[in-house]
Amino acid sequence: MEVRARTSGQRRRARLGVTGVSVVVAVVTVLAACGSDGGSTPDPTPSRGAVSSPAPTAGLPAPTSPADIARRDAVAAYVGMWKADAQASHTSDWQAPYLSRYASGDALQFLTRDLYADHYNGLVSKGEPINHPRVTSVSPEGKSTSVMIDDCADTRNWLQYRTDGSLLDNTPGAPHRILAEVRLHTDGLWRVTRFGIGDPGSC
């Protein structure tokens, strides 16, 4: 069985087989429509994590409305997912238990599948992406359980290496547009459930 590795310039794009931002937009539009019923995604198996969520920005007033709290917690989970993925990528630990703290469903499956491909092919990554998430919608009204995020993730400092320390290829990282769905789970935690990644330079 052949397990194909990603190239560093297309890091994380292969998960969804997305060929461009227009496709990502279409996918997430469908996700937003499907996610507007306010239901929660089933709980993944609880795990102990080694990655901490980003701390609230100092100097900003604490959110008070359910929608503002949902925005804050969903963004923290989204950024936490990429930090957890980056940490696991340093050793290609596709079984890292802390991944399920920030991702579930399709998103978790794609993360672990890519990490396993790197493990199988003897690749590790160094660095981490820089995220610029922006909330585009919160639903439903009242008790918010679903948040859509639009991000421009810079992967220029998150590249793949062979285990001997040599860079996999000369393809640089790039900014990628990412559209993601983050949902409130039954254990009270927010997790990314699905995401789509655009072409290099798509934002």
Sequence and secondary structure as in RCSB ss.txt:
>XXXX:A:sequence
MEVRARTSGQRRRARLGVTGVSVVVAVVTVLAACGSDGGSTPDPTPSRGAVSSPAPTAGLPAPTSPADIARRDAV
AAYVGMWKADAQASHTSDWQAPYLSRYASGDALQFLTRDLYADHYNGLVSKGEPINHPRVTSVSPEGKSTSVMID
DCADTRNWLQYRTDGSLLDNTPGAPHRILAEVRLHTDGLWRVTRFGIGDPGSC
>XXXX:A:secstr
       GGGTTTTTTT   HHHHHHHHHHHHHHGGG            S       TTS    SHHHHHHHHHH
HHHHHHHHHHHHHHTTT TT TTHHHHB HHHHHHHHHHHHHHHHTTEEEEE  B   EEEEEESSSS  EEEEE
EEEE TTEEEEETTS BS S    EEEEEEEEEE TTS EEEEEEEE  TT  
